[in-house]
Structure formats: structure tokens, C-alpha cells
């Protein structure tokens, strides 16, 4: 049995698969957006361990303003509808920001407890890649 959705014939399995993909996309994307938003706000307000996190690896404190603002702008670009080219830039920005953070901590020999300073940004990078890969056609170029 086929069901009409848009201009395409889709089986029930394809419809379920499409819904599952959409649910997975939004679950991953909202987790990414929430995490990056909290991180960006923390950096802008210099809350928690953000001061030590940056200065312990040799970066000047003003970097928190730049990184925090970029994170918030990236989240806005990813979550808002439309603007597919901006979304591509935001996803790549989050990937480079997070992998750069992990590598900065590695090169500074600052792994944190149980490698937390490396594992967490790599987890965020993986969330960004998953969100990018799962995004619906309406959010692609």
C-alpha cells in the first residue's frame, strides 16, 4: 500500500523511516543547540571554569568573547528555518571550533579529568556532524 506524500509515492516503511530521521535530526540538533548555547553564554559571561579553561592553555581572556558570540550565532543559524548556505557555514564553524578546542587542549597538555577537555568538544563536533548528516532536504543547499 502506497501513501501519497508531496509528489512522491511512499510506502509505510518509507514514511516511518522519514519520520524517524526527522525525530533523530531534531533530537540531535536540539541537544547540540542547547549544549553550544550554554557553552557560548558561559564564555560570554565568563562563568564556571571558562576563565581557567582558556588561560590555562595560553589563550588571552578576550577569546571568550569571540568564541561565545560565534557559538550563539552558529546555533541561531542552525535552528532557524531557511538560509541553507548560512547553515553550511555554521555547521563547519562548529566543527572547526570544537576540533580546534580539543586539539588546543591536547597541544597544551591540558586533558582535564579523564580527558574531559578533549572528549567533550569532540562529542560536540560529532553532534554537529550527525545533525548535518540527518538534516532534512528543506535545510540543505
Secondary structure as UniProt FT lines:
FT   STRAND          2..5
FT   TURN            6..7
FT   STRAND          8..11
FT   HELIX           12..45
FT   TURN            48..49
FT   HELIX           50..55
FT   TURN            56..58
FT   TURN            61..62
FT   HELIX           63..79
FT   HELIX           84..107
FT   TURN            108..109
FT   HELIX           113..115
FT   HELIX           116..134
FT   HELIX           137..139
//
